[in-house]
Amino acid sequence: MSNLVYKNQTTLRRGYTTGSCAAAAAQAATLLLLTGQLPEVIELHTPKGIDLFLHPEQASFDGTVARCGIRKDSGDDPDVTNGICIYAAVQKQEQEIVILGGDGVGVVTRPGLSVAVGQPAINPGPRAQITAAVTTAVQQAEYTGGLQITISAENGDQIAKQTYNEHLGIVGGISILGTSGIVEPMSETALMDTTHLELDSLYAAGARKVLICPGNYGADFARDQLGLDLEQAVKCSNFIGDALDYAAWKGFQQIFLVGHAGKLVKIAAGVMNTHSSVADGRQEIFTAHAALCGAPHDTLQALMQSVTIDACLEVLDKVNLRDPVLERIGKAVDERLHYRLRGKAEIGYLMFTNQSGVLAQSKNAVKLCEEFRGLL
């Protein structure tokens, strides 16, 4: 399988996960411990089916503990862990292979994740990778005893501050992640998985209502202008439909969507992945609803040429159509959201721009705001 992937008319390079780094480091350290020799290259077969050829570094052996590192390469995917070294320290024990967390690897403090509370944040996929890699080394060395493997991460405690870990209840370091062993550049799956993890964590903590915001604009507005509690908030990036589906499936009873109109207005046309490369149509939505409100042809042309939502509103103000057009668009958004959830949870929304404030909201938005402020 190629290390390159074609996306959005661009050739991008795949990378490999912290889980693959940990597995390769553990295999190298095990061979150093059991044979006294450090391999120049570790061949690691990933769950994705791609073979990696990784070079151990910073190796040491004091007669009891062997230690090796593998440097993370995220390919062309933006990742805060890119370039850090993941280490494995291996020592003998009587039986079994035990995997522990060391410096820079976080500890799970809240239920709802795939790792139990109190355990190092080394996900099941990477644990399986580490075990398989070490088993290969053990068989090669014809060793029949057990091993203790401690995984650590270079500057993991500092890097974790740039991740969602604290919000998920993972403290003290990064998570060792990766189901496929390979980092896909600009991975949409990784973003959705992060949203799912946050929803899992909230639900496990007892929350049955959730505030969903597409991004920082929505979260900041919800906190600063609406006074809402962001402890029950989850960011979903552009994947609004997926976040709604997962929240409803998980069992949340109330879902409140708060976001900038630049994204939420697209829902009026049934667009649930709001990235501009997938679908835009903001001007078309305003133009269509303005036409249904009787806007003159010149206004429709001006709307189609508008770049921002606020620019559309300025055009509508000239013909006194802001309120009726927003009312129509707001009703369309509400209908699309209810159709998506089909009664599985109470759904409400509020959309805004920073310049114009609240533009449209569902009938239950005021009630939901009060509930997220803790007044009800």
N, C-alpha and C positions, 0 to 999 in steps of 0.2 A: 504494500500500500504506500502511495506517495506521501512524502512529508509536506507536500504543497496542497493547497486547496484554493479553488477558484470561487471568489465571492464578490458580488457587486462590481464586476468587470475588472477585478484586481486579483493577482496571484499572491496569496498570503502563505506564510510559513507556519506549520503547526509547531507546538511546543510540547512539553511534558509536565505532568503534575507534581506537586510536592509528594504525593503518594508514590509515584514512580521514583522520585529522588530517594525517598526513604527506603524503598525496596532495594534499589541498586546499592545504596550505601551499606545497608544491612548485609547484603550478599558479599560485598567486597570485604567488610570488616570480619565476617564469619570465616571467609577463606584465609584472611590474614591471621586470625586467631588459631585456626585449626591446622594450617599448613605452614605458617611462618612466612608466606609469600603474598605480596600484594599484586593482584592482576592489573595489567595496564588498562584493560577495557573490560567493562561488565556488559554482557549481552542480556538485555531484559526483554522478555516477551510480555507485552501489555495486553489487557483485556480487549483493547480496540483491535488487536491483531497486527499492530505495528511493532516491529522489533527496534529497540533502542540500543545504541552502543555508547555507553557513558563512561567517562574517565574519572576514577576516584581521585580525590585530593585530600591534603592535610591528614594523611594517614599516620597513625602511631600505634605502638604495641609495647606495653610495659611488662609483658609476661603473664598478665592476668586479663587485662581488658584491651581489646583491639578497637580502634576508632577510625572511621573513614567518613568523608563528606562527598556529596554530589551537588554540583551547582545547578540551580533551577534555571531553565530556559523556557520562557513562555511563548516563544516564537513571536508572531506578530500580534498577539493578543495583549492589550494593556492589562497589567497585573502587578500589584504592589509587591508580590513575592519574587518577581523576576530578578535573577542574579544573586539571590541569597543562597547560602550553603545549608543543606539539610544533612545532619550528621546521624550516624548510628554508632553506638558503643555496644559491643557484644562481649559477653563473658559466659563461661560455662556454669551450668547448674546440673543437678542430678537428672531431671527429666522435664519434659515439656518445653515448648517455646513460649516465652512470656514477653509481651511487648509493653513497654512502659513509656511514659512521656518525660522528657528532660527539659532543660532550659529553653525557653522560647516557644514551647508547645503549650497551648492553653488547656485549662481544665474546665469541664462542663459543670455548671452550678445550678442549672435549671432543667426540669424535665421537658420532654417533648422532642428532643433531638434523637438521632440514631445512635448516640452514645449515652450510656447511663451517667447520672449525676455522680460527680466525684472522680470520674475517669478522664484520662487525657483525651483531648479532642483529635483522636486519630480515627477517622471514619471506617466503617466496615470494609469498604472496597480497598483502601490502602492497607488495612490489617491483613486482608487476604493476600494482597500483593507481596507484602513483607514476608509473610509466612511461606508463600510459594518460593520466593527468591532464596530465602534462607534454607529451605528444604533442599533446593537444588545444590547449594554449597555443601550442606551436611552430607548428602549422598556422594558428592564428588570427593569429599575428604574421608568417607567411610567412618563417620563419627556416629555414635549411637546414644550419646547423652542428650541433655537438654541445654537450652540457651536462654539467657536474659538479654533482651535487646532494648536499649534506651534510645529513643529518637529525640533529637533536639534541633532547634532552628536558629540560625544566625540572626541576631537582632529581632527575634520573633516577638518579644514583648513590645517593642516600639512599632513594628510593622502592623501589629494587631490593632493599633489605634486608628489605622486607616481603613479598617474593615468593619463588617457588621458584627463582629464577635461579641463585643460588650453588650450590644442590644440583644443578642441571642443568649446571653448568660454564660459566655465562654471567657474566662479571665486568665490573664497572665501570658498570653501568647497567641500564635496563629493556630489554625486548624490544619491538619494533614488531610488533604482532600483528593478526590478524583475517582470516579467510577470506571472510566475507560483507560486511565493512565496517560491520556493524551489531552493537551489543551487545544481546543479548536479556536482559531482566531476569531475574535469578535463574537464569542459564543452567546447566542440567545438562550440556549438551554441553561447555561450557568446563571444567567440573570434570573430566569424563572425559578430555578432551584433555590436561589437565595430567598426569593419571596416566599416560596413554600416553607422553607426552614423558619422564617420569621413568623409565619402564620401558625405553624406547628407549635412553636415555642409559646406564643400568646395563648393558644388554645389549651396547651398543657398547664399553663399557669392559671387557668380558670376563666379567661376572657371569653365572652360569648358575643361581644360586639367589637367591630374593628373599623378603624379609620384607614382608608386606602388612599394614598396620594401617588400620582404618577412620578413625582420628582421633588426636588428641593423647593421649587416655587410653591407647590401645593402644601407641603409640610410647613414651610415658613408662614404662609398665609393663615393656615389653620391655627397655628400657635399664636402668631403676633396679632392678627386681625380678628380671629374668631375666639381666641382664648381656649382652644381645645387641648386636651391632654395627649401629648405625643407618645406617652407610654403604651398606648393602645393603637399606635399608628404603624403602618407598613408601607414602604415605598415599592411600587411595582414597575418602575420605569415605563416603557411604552406598552407593556403587556397587560392592559386593563382587563380584557376578556378572560385571560388565563387566571389572573388574580381573583376575579369575581367567581369564576367557576370553582377554583380550589377552595376559596373561603366558604362557599356554600356547601361544597362536598364535605369539608372538614366539620361543619356543623355550627358555624357562626350564625347567630340568629338575626343580627343587625349589621348591615354594611353601609358605611357612609363614605362616598367617593367625593373627595375635594381636590380640584385641580384647576390649572390655568386653562382658560378657554381655548388657547391654541391647540390643546390636545382634546379636551372634552367635547368641543363642538363637533369633532369628527364622529363622535358616537351617534349624532343625529342622522348620519348616513349609514349607520351600522358598522362603522370602522372600529374594531376593538384592539387592533395593534396600531398604535398611533404614530409610529416612526414615519418620518416624511419619506423615507425610501420605500415604504410599503404602500402608503396612501396619504395624500394630503387632502385636497378638496375643500379646504376652509372657505376660499372665495366662492367656490361653486355652491356650497351649502348656504352661505349668506345670500348669494344671488338668487337661488331657487326660491328661498323663503320670502325674499323681498319681492320677487315677481308675483308670488301668490298673495302678497299683501298689496299689490297694485302699484309697485314702484315704477316710475317712468324708465324708458329705455336708457337714457343718459345715466341714471343712477345704477342700473344694472351693469352697464359698461364700466363705471367707476368702481363698483364692487369687485368686478373681475380683475381689475388692475391694482387693487389694494394689496399690500404686502403683509399687513398685520391685522389682528382682530380689532385693535383700537382704530386703525385706519378705516376699516369697514364701518365702525360705529360712527365715525365722523361723517362719512358719506350718508349714512342713514339719518343722522341728525339734521342734515340740510333739507330733508323732505319729511321730517317729523315721523319717521318710521322705526326709530330705534326700539321702542317698547313692543309694538306688535310683532316685529321680526324676531326679537329675542324671546318673546312669548311662544311663538311657533317653534323656534329651534329648541327651546327648553322643553316643550311638550314632546318633541321628537326624541330628545335625549332620554327623557323619562320613560317613554314607551319602549325604546330599545333596551334600556337597562332591565325593565320588568320582563320583557320578552326573553332576555338572556337568562335570567334567574328562574323564571317560571314558578314563582311563589315559594322557592326553597329557602328564602331569607328575605327579611325586610330590607329594601334597598332605597337609599336616598342619595342625592348628589347636590353639589354646589360648585358652580364654575365662576371664575373671576378673571380680571386682568389687574395688574398692579396699578395701572393708570385709572381704570374706571371702577374698580371694586367689583362687588357681586353683580353678575350679569343675569344669571338665571339659577333657580334652585327648585328642588322638588317640594311638594306640599309638606312633607315631613321633615324638611331640613332644619327648621327652627327647633323642633322637638329633639332631633338628633344632636344638634349643637348643645342643647341644654344637658342632654344625657352625657355627652363626652366632656362637658365641664363638671360633671358630677353633681348637678343640681336636682336630678330626679332620682 
